[in-house]
Amino acid sequence: MKKWKISLLAIIVISSCQPQTKTPRPEFALAIHGGAGSIKPGQFSPVEEKEFADKLEEALKVGYKILENGGTSLECVEKVVNVLEDSPLFNAGKGAVFTNAGTNELDAAIMDGKTLNAGTVAGIKRVKNPITLARLVMMESPHVMMIGDGAEKFGEMNRVEFVDPEYFYTERRWESLQKILEREKLSLLDNDNDYDNDNDYKFGTVGCVALDKDGNLAAATSTGGMTNKRWGRVGDVPIIGAGTYADNNTCAISATGHGEYFIRNVVAYQISSLIEHARLSLEAAADSVVMRKLVKQNGSGGVIAIDKFGNISMPFNSEGMFRGSFKAGEEPVVAMFAN
């Protein structure tokens, strides 16, 4: 009898950890984010809140149409991120933040869950849509990551759209840099990027994860990095397994937050690994990493995640995260603040 009780308990525990699909798998689905950080009620005017919501919904609808028409998850995540890169509202592409030197340095990554193929770029300054260059690295080269001048030379060879660096200038981002530089002069903000104490700072990285009609997953992430970054700093976005990951066997992840913590904890891969090896559900795996492990280390940020069953999870431990999701046959959902 004692052995029977132990075996029964083991069965119950194992069963509770198995990924559950409470509803039938949607034909296709996607989720997006526009960054996490000090995003809280009252911070933006009603007009500004509507601008953010409208742009998130626009991006979702672009992705939905691609998937609805039988497009691939890879095509979907690239084109959705293009929409967000072209907007000055987010810290990617047009709205990228400034480095300490007053320049813009852009990073991006994309990954195919079917093949585990990936492409990333870092420290580029003249490419209009970094995520498109990242996809070219994946599709047209034997490499995974390219950086700086070399990445841009590869972009020229593959005819990506280049812009003058002035294209990335926005008054709001420039003013944010000036505020931080002024605080440095007054010794009110530590020179080692003490962003956690800067109420004006937000993580504006953008990303998309998608599941297409063929059951393939993909993830894409694009960012301008951290305001006032220096010394060629690169965050988690272009590091596969840290800020971006996709595997058809488990899930697709795009992260946003304080990149150093996401790199140290290999956040995106760790969530996938918990699903594969610990048999956790998507929500349990994402919460375990974002809401517990990162919190213990004071690592701020969040992720968007979609698993092979079409379940979506978007946990964040910051004050808010621009986010949205859209499943086949349902209405798009967008949000900014914590529930």
N, C-alpha and C positions, 0 to 999 in steps of 0.2 A: 504493500500500500504506500509506503514511504517513497519508494522509487517511482511509483505511478504519479504521485503528487509532484515530484520534482520534474518529471518529464512533461506533465501537463502545464506546469508553470513555464517551462522552457518554450513550449509551443505557443503559449499566450504571448510571451515577451517577443519571440521572433515574429509572430504574426502582427503584433502592434507596430513593428518597425518596417514592415513591408510597405512600399509605396502604394498608396490607395488612390483610386480614381472614383471619386464620389459621383461624378456625372460622366456620361459617354464622352469619349475624346472628340473635341471639336474638329471639324474638317481642316481648319487652319487657325492660327492665332499669332498675335504679336504683342510685345510690350516695349515701352520706351521710357527713357529718363532724360532729364535735362539738368541733372546735377542735384547734389544734396548739400546741406549746410545750414547756415543761420537764416532759414526761410521760415518766417513765422507770421501769424495773422497781424495785420496792421502795418506790416513792413512796406507793403505796396498799396498804391491807390486802386480803387475798383477798376479804373481804366487799365492800369498796368497788369492787374490780375487777369483781366479779360484777354490782354495781348498774349500773355503766357499760355493761357488755356486754349486760345484759338490756334496758336502755333503748334501746340502739342497735338490738338485734334487734327489739324491739317496734316501733320506728319503721320499720324495713325491712319488716316484715310488714304494717304498715298500708299502705305504698306498694305493695307487691306485690299485695295484694288489690285495690286500686283499679285497677291496670294489668291484672291478670288478668281482671277483670270488664269490661274495655273502657273504663275511665276514661281521661281525658286526662293527658298528662304534667304539664300545669299544675295540675290537681286533685291529682295525686300529690304534687308538690313542696310545695304549700301545706300539705296535711294532714300530711305527714311532718314538716315543720318545726314545725307546731303541736304535735306530740307532744314534740319537743325543747324548744320554748319553754315548755311546761307543766311541764317537769322542773326542779328546783332544781340538777341536776347540771351544767348547762351555762350558759355566759355568754350567755344570750338569754332574753327573757321573764322567767319566774319566777326564774331564777338569775343575772340580770344583775348585773354588778359596779357598784360605786359610784363616782361622780365625786368630785372633791376637795371639793365642797360637800355630800357625803353624800346625793346624789340618784341616781336611775337615769335614764339617757337612752338610748333604744333606737332602733336603725336596722334597716332591712330592705329587701330588694329581690327582685323576681321578674321573669323575662323569658320570653317565648314565642318559641321558636326558629322557629316557622312564620311569624309575622308581624313579628318583631323588635320587637313592642310590649313595653313594660316599665313597671313602676311601682315607685317607691321612696319611703321615708319616713325622716326623720332627726330626732333630738332629741325624740322623743315620750316622754311620762312616765306616761300613764294607760291606754294601750291594752293589753289583756291579750295579744293576739296580733298583733304588728306586721306579720307577713308577710301576714295577712289584710287589713289596711289597705292594704298595698302593692299587693295584687292589686286592691283596689277602686280605687285611684288609676289603675291600668292600664286597668281595665274601665269605670269610671264617670266618668272625667274625660278632658279632652283633654291632660292633663299627664303628665309622667314622674316628677317629684319634688315632694314636699311636705314641709315641715319644721315642727317645733314646734307652736305653738298653732293655726296654720292647718291643719296636717294633722289635728290632733285635732278641730277644728271640722268638717272634711270627714268624719271618722269618725263624729261625732255625727249628721250628716245621713244617713249611710248605715247607721246602727244597728249599728256594731261594738260588741263587748263592752268596756266600760270597767271599771277596777278602781281602788280606792284605792291611791295610791303605796306604802302599807305592804305591799301584796301582794307586791312585789318584794324585800322584805327577807329576807335569809338570813344567819344568823350567820357562816357561813364567809366570805361575800363582805365582810361588815362588818369582820371581823377582818383580812382582807387589806388593806383600806384603812387600818386603824389601824396596821398594821405599817409600811406605806409612809410614812404621815404621821410616825410616830415616827422613822423613818430620816432623813426630811427634816430634822427638828429636830436630829438628831445629825450632819447633813451627810454621812451615809453613802450616801444615795441622792440623786442630782442632781435638782434641782427641775424639770429639763426631761424628766422621765419616762425615766430610764435603766433601762428594764425588762430589758435584756439581762443586767444584773448582779443581777437579783432572782430568786433561785431559787424563790421562792414563786409567781412569776407564770406564768400559763398563758393562752394564747389560747383562749377557750372558745366562739368563734363557732360557730353551727350552719348546716348547709346541706344541700341535696339537689339532685341532677341526675337526670333521668329521660328514657327513651326509651319512647314508648307503641306500641301495636300499629299505629297509623297512620304510624309513622315520625317523629312529631313530638318534638322535644327541648324541655326546659324546665329552668330553673335557679332556685333560691330560696336566699336567705341571710338570716340574722337574727343580731343581736348586741347586746350591752350595751356594746360598745366596750372601752376600756382603763380599768383601775383607776386612780383618781386623775386622770382626764382633767379638763380645765378649759377655760374660754374658748369653750365651745360646740364643742369639737373633734368632727369627724366623720371617720370612717375610710373605708376602701375599700368596705365592704359596699354602701351605697346608691349608689355611683358606677358606673353601667353601663360595663362594659369594664374596670374595675379589679378589683372583688371578685365580680362577677356578670356572666355573659354567656351567651347561647344563640342559636345559628343553625343551622337545619336543614341547611345546606350543609356544616357543619363539626362543631361540638360544643357541649356545654353545660358551663359551668364555675362552680363555687362555691369561693371562696377563704377561707382563714383565716390570720391572721398579723399581723405588724406593718404595719398598714394604710398608713402613709405610703409604704413601699417598693412596695406593690402599686399605689398610686395613681400614683406617679412612673413606674412601668414599664408601666402599663396592662396588668397581668398577664393578666387573663382574655381580653381582646381579642387580646393579642399571641399567645397560644396558638392561638386561632382563626385568626388571620392567617397564622401559620406553616403551618398545615394547608392553608389555602386558596391561599396564594401561593407558599410554599416547597415545598409538596407533601409535608410531613413527616407521619409517622404521628402519632396522638394521643400515644402514649408519648414519641416523640422530641421533639415540640413542647413538651409539658408539662415534660419533663426539661430541655430547653434553657433554659427560663425559670426554673423553680423551683430546679433543682439546679446550674445554672451561673451564669446572669445574676444572680439574687438573692443567691446565695452570695458572689459577688464584691463585692457591696455590703453584706454582712452583714445582708441582709434575711431575717428568719426567718419560716417558715410553710410552708403547703402548699396544695394544691388537690385537689378531686375533679373528675374530668372523664369525660364519656361522649361518644363520637362517634356519627355517624349509622349506623355499622355495629354499634353495641352494644358496642364495645370500651370498657373502663374503665381509667383510670389514676388513681392516687392518690399522687403524689410529695410528699414533704415534706423539708425540710432541717433541721428542728428535731429534738429528741430523741424526739418521739413525736407522734402525731396520732390522736385518736379517729376511727375510720372504719369503714365497712362497705359491702358491696355485695350485690346479690341479682339474679340473672338468671333468666328464665323456665326452669323445669325443673330448676333447681339449688337447692342449699341456701344459706341466708344465710351470709355471712362477715363477722365483726367482728374488729377488732384495735385495739391501743392503741400498742404500742411499735414501734420500728424492727425490721426483720427481722434 
